[in-house]
């Protein structure tokens, strides 16, 4: 048994010191916090990879000269989103890191929307 012994149907607990109890509580809190934070950290990193990917595609299109004057601004905005996504990796554990991530995602979404509109609606 964990922390006790059985007498008949009753579970008698071992006597522990106050310091041992406080240490066990602190260890439990740290483990619970680490378990709580790791999925969100993974989600934020995956979200930061999306603007970086679209920035890579945008840079590739610009380098291959497959742009028109109508599609160049959206591609530049997506490049900006990728730069913000890369910057997020350097400050992700600091308090303002989520602002960079939000800016990267918004810039990428705006650039991608403008690019699709320029290609499909205006035929550029």
C-alpha positions in Angstrom: 0.0 0.0 0.0 1.1 3.5 -0.6 1.8 5.3 2.6 -0.2 3.0 4.9 -0.9 -0.4 6.2 -4.1 -2.4 6.5 -5.8 -3.6 9.7 -8.9 -5.5 8.8 -10.9 -3.3 6.5 -9.3 -0.1 7.8 -6.4 1.6 6.2 -4.1 3.2 8.8 -1.9 5.9 7.5 1.7 6.3 8.4 2.6 9.3 10.3 4.6 11.8 8.2 6.3 15.0 9.1 4.9 18.3 8.1 8.0 19.0 5.9 7.5 15.7 4.0 3.8 16.6 3.4 4.7 20.0 2.1 7.4 18.7 -0.1 5.0 16.1 -1.6 2.4 18.8 -2.2 5.0 21.1 -3.9 6.2 18.2 -6.1 2.6 17.4 -7.1 1.9 21.1 -8.0 5.1 21.3 -10.2 4.2 18.0 -12.0 0.6 19.2 -12.6 1.8 22.6 -13.9 4.3 21.0 -16.2 1.6 18.6 -17.6 -0.8 21.6 -18.0 1.7 23.8 -19.8 3.3 21.3 -22.2 0.3 20.9 -24.6 -0.2 24.6 -24.9 3.6 25.1 -25.6 3.4 22.5 -28.3 0.3 24.1 -29.8 1.9 27.6 -29.8 5.0 26.2 -31.5 2.9 24.4 -34.2 1.0 27.6 -34.7 4.3 29.5 -35.2 5.4 27.0 -37.8 2.4 27.9 -40.1 3.6 31.5 -40.8 7.2 30.3 -41.3 6.0 27.8 -43.9 4.0 30.3 -45.8 6.9 32.8 -45.7 9.1 30.1 -47.2 6.6 29.5 -50.0 6.3 33.3 -50.5 10.0 33.7 -50.7 10.2 30.9 -53.1 7.6 32.4 -55.4 9.4 35.8 -55.3 12.7 34.2 -56.1 11.2 32.3 -59.0 9.7 35.6 -60.2 6.1 34.2 -60.3 4.7 37.4 -59.0 2.7 40.2 -60.5 2.3 43.7 -59.1 -1.0 42.6 -57.7 0.3 39.6 -55.8 3.6 41.0 -54.5 2.2 42.9 -51.5 0.3 39.9 -50.1 3.5 37.8 -50.5 5.5 40.5 -48.6 2.9 40.5 -45.8 3.2 36.7 -45.6 7.0 37.1 -45.4 6.5 39.6 -42.5 4.3 37.0 -40.8 7.1 34.4 -41.2 9.7 36.8 -39.7 7.4 37.3 -36.7 6.9 33.5 -36.4 10.7 33.1 -36.3 11.0 35.9 -33.7 8.4 34.1 -31.6 10.9 31.2 -31.1 13.4 33.6 -29.5 10.9 35.1 -27.0 8.3 32.4 -26.5 8.9 32.1 -22.8 8.7 35.8 -22.1 5.5 37.6 -21.2 5.0 39.3 -24.6 5.7 36.3 -26.8 2.1 35.6 -27.5 1.8 39.0 -29.1 4.4 38.1 -31.7 2.6 34.8 -32.3 -0.7 36.6 -32.8 0.9 39.1 -35.1 2.5 36.4 -37.2 -0.8 34.5 -37.5 -2.8 37.6 -38.4 -0.2 38.8 -40.9 -0.2 35.4 -42.6 -4.0 35.1 -42.7 -4.3 38.6 -44.2 -1.5 37.9 -46.7 -3.0 34.6 -47.7 -6.5 36.0 -48.1 -5.2 38.9 -50.2 -3.2 36.5 -52.3 -6.2 34.3 -53.0 -8.3 37.3 -53.8 -5.7 38.7 -56.2 -5.3 35.4 -57.9 -8.9 34.3 -58.2 -10.9 37.5 -58.3 -8.6 39.7 -60.3 -7.0 36.9 -62.3 -3.5 38.0 -61.6 
